[in-house]
Every structure is written in C-alpha cells, then in structure tokens.
Amino acid sequence: MSPVVLIIIAIAVILVVVLIGLYNGLVRKRLQIDEAFAHIEVQLKRRHDLIPNLVNAVKGYMGFEQKVLTDVTNARAAAVAAGAQGPAQQAAAENALTGTLRSLFAVVENYPELKANQNVLELQEQLTTTENQISFSRQHYNATVLEYNTAIQTFPSVLIAGMLGFTKREFFDAEPEAEAVPNVDLSLS
C-alpha cells in the first residue's frame, strides 16, 4: 500500500473513533437527564402521596374551609396528570400545587387545635423535607440539562447532534415563589 492510502485510512479511522466518542458522550448525557428526571418524579410521587394524608388529617378541623381542601385536591390531581406531559407542563402544575399548599398552611395557622395535632405536625415536616428534596433534584436535573444542551450546541458535537436526533431538552423551572419551601410554624404559641 502506498503511504497516501495509509494516511487516508488512518484519518478515516481517527474520524470514526472521534464520531463514536462524541455519540457515546451525547448518549451518556441524555441518559443522565433521564435519570435526574426520574429522581424528581420519585420525590413528586412522595409529595403527591403525602397530600391526601394531610388533607384527611385537617379535614375534620376545617369543615367550613372546604374550598381550600378542594383546591389542594384538584391541584394534586392536575400535578399527577401533568407528569406525562413533559417538564414544562409538570413544573407549571407543581407550582400551582405549591400555591394551594401555601393556602392550606395559611389557613391551618388559624386553627390552634391543628397546630397542636401530632399527625399534622409530622405530615408538615415530611412535606417540608420532600419539598427540599424536590428542590435539590430539580437543581441536579437542570444542571444535567444545561450540560447536555451545551454539548449538543457546541463544536464539534453540533455537527452530528441534529443528524442523530439529539434535541434540546427543557429545564424544570419553578416559579420564583415556589423556590421557597413552605414554612409553617405549627408549634403552640
């Protein structure tokens, strides 16, 4: 074989190895996004599971506050349904749920017997912990989305990303007021 043919073969092999490396790196980043989103979904499921318990715990005390309880229940149902619609829709539904939970906790403040109820206190603590975990999971997800989106839009990956079906992913955004974990003091005062 002539040296020119060997050089062409070497360049082709190097190019194939680089393309395989770029492709595998993009696949790895895409899978990391899926894993990070799964972590969010686990925490959201925990949150969704806690809410009916909380509603049931306060229902007997808040008989004439049915609208608040109904709003929380409806917002929870909408958030569960939004799970299959993608990060943007799910984030919007979760933000609405956070708002209704804030309303519920604001009303709870007006009921001294609820503030003393051990079940309500425990559920509130579990919900606060879950909200923190959701926040951390969302931050991790958004960081992996940023890394992936940057990778598919920068050279040399941008040359192959579109052709191989790598598309931009959405962030899991929270409303600014949803960033703050609901903080309710249910201690006796």
C-alpha positions in Angstrom: 0.0 0.0 0.0 1.1 3.4 -0.7 1.8 5.9 2.1 -1.1 8.1 0.8 -3.6 5.3 1.2 -2.3 4.5 4.7 -2.7 8.2 5.7 -6.3 8.3 4.3 -7.1 5.1 6.2 -5.6 6.4 9.4 -7.5 9.7 9.1 -10.8 7.7 8.4 -10.2 5.5 11.5 -9.4 8.5 13.7 -12.5 10.3 12.4 -14.7 7.2 13.1 -13.2 6.9 16.6 -13.9 10.6 17.3 -17.5 10.3 16.0 -18.1 7.3 18.2 -16.7 9.1 21.2 -18.9 12.2 20.5 -22.0 10.0 20.0 -21.4 8.0 23.2 -20.8 11.1 25.2 -24.1 12.6 24.0 -26.0 9.4 24.8 -24.4 9.4 28.3 -25.6 12.9 28.9 -29.1 12.2 27.6 -29.3 9.2 29.9 -28.1 11.3 32.9 -31.0 13.7 32.2 -33.5 10.8 32.2 -32.0 9.6 35.5 -32.2 13.1 37.0 -35.8 13.4 35.9 -36.6 10.1 37.5 -35.3 11.4 40.8 -37.6 14.4 40.5 -40.5 12.0 39.8 -39.8 9.9 42.8 -39.9 13.0 45.1 -43.0 14.3 43.4 -44.7 10.9 43.9 -43.8 11.1 47.6 -45.3 14.6 47.7 -48.4 13.5 45.9 -48.8 10.6 48.3 -48.4 12.8 51.4 -51.0 15.3 50.4 -54.1 13.1 50.8 -52.9 12.2 54.3 -52.5 15.9 55.1 -55.9 16.7 53.7 -57.5 13.9 55.7 -55.7 15.0 58.9 -57.0 18.5 58.7 -60.4 17.8 57.1 -62.2 17.3 60.4 -61.0 20.6 61.9 -61.6 22.6 58.8 -65.1 21.7 57.9 -66.1 25.2 56.6 -62.8 25.6 54.7 -63.8 23.1 52.0 -62.7 25.3 49.2 -59.1 25.2 50.3 -59.2 21.4 50.7 -60.9 21.1 47.3 -58.3 23.3 45.7 -55.4 21.3 47.1 -57.0 18.0 46.0 -57.7 19.4 42.5 -54.2 20.8 42.2 -52.7 17.4 43.3 -54.8 15.6 40.6 -53.6 18.1 38.0 -50.0 17.7 39.0 -50.2 13.9 38.9 -51.8 14.1 35.4 -49.2 16.6 34.2 -46.4 14.1 34.8 -46.7 12.6 31.4 -46.7 15.9 29.6 -43.1 16.9 30.0 -41.0 19.0 32.3 -42.5 22.4 31.5 -46.1 21.3 32.0 -45.3 19.3 35.1 -43.4 22.2 36.6 -46.4 24.5 36.0 -48.7 22.1 37.6 -46.4 21.5 40.6 -46.1 25.3 41.0 -49.9 25.5 41.2 -49.9 22.7 43.8 -47.3 24.6 45.8 -49.5 27.6 45.8 -52.5 25.7 47.1 -50.4 24.1 49.8 -49.4 27.5 50.9 -53.0 28.5 51.1 -53.7 25.4 53.2 -50.9 26.1 55.6 -52.0 29.7 55.9 -55.5 28.5 56.9 -54.0 25.9 59.3 -52.4 28.8 61.1 -55.9 29.9 62.2 -56.7 26.6 64.0 -54.8 26.2 67.3 -56.1 22.6 67.6 -54.4 21.8 64.3 -51.2 23.4 65.3 -51.2 21.0 68.3 -52.1 17.9 66.3 -49.1 15.5 66.1 -50.3 13.9 62.8 -50.4 17.4 61.1 -47.1 18.3 62.6 -45.5 15.1 61.3 -47.0 15.4 57.9 -45.9 19.0 57.6 -42.4 18.0 58.5 -42.4 15.2 55.9 -43.8 17.6 53.3 -41.1 20.2 54.1 -38.4 17.5 53.8 -39.9 16.3 50.5 -40.0 19.9 49.2 -36.3 20.3 49.9 -35.5 17.0 48.1 -37.6 18.1 45.1 -35.6 21.4 45.1 -32.3 19.5 45.1 -33.4 17.0 42.5 -34.6 19.9 40.3 -31.3 21.6 40.6 -29.5 18.4 39.6 -31.8 17.9 36.7 -31.4 21.4 35.4 -27.6 21.1 35.7 -27.6 18.0 33.6 -29.9 19.6 31.1 -27.5 22.6 30.9 -24.6 20.3 30.3 -26.4 18.3 27.6 -27.8 21.4 25.8 -24.4 22.9 25.9 -22.8 19.7 24.4 -25.3 19.5 21.5 -24.9 23.1 20.6 -21.1 23.4 20.8 -18.4 22.3 18.3 -17.7 19.5 17.3 -20.9 17.8 18.7 -23.2 20.3 16.9 -22.0 18.7 13.6 -23.6 15.4 14.4 -26.2 16.0 17.2 -29.0 17.2 15.0 -28.5 14.4 12.4 -28.5 11.8 15.1 -31.7 13.0 16.8 -30.2 14.8 19.8 -32.6 17.7 20.5 -32.6 20.4 23.1 -34.2 19.5 26.5 -36.4 21.7 28.6 -35.5 22.8 32.1 -37.7 22.0 35.1 -38.5 25.6 36.1 -40.1 26.7 39.3 -41.9 29.9 39.9 -39.8 32.2 42.0 -42.1 32.0 44.9 -42.1 28.2 44.6 -38.4 28.1 45.2 -39.1 28.8 48.9 -40.1 25.8 50.9 -43.4 26.3 52.6 -42.6 27.2 56.1 -45.3 27.0 58.7 -44.9 27.2 62.4 -47.4 24.7 63.9 -46.0 24.9 67.4 -48.2 26.0 70.2 -47.9 29.7 70.8 
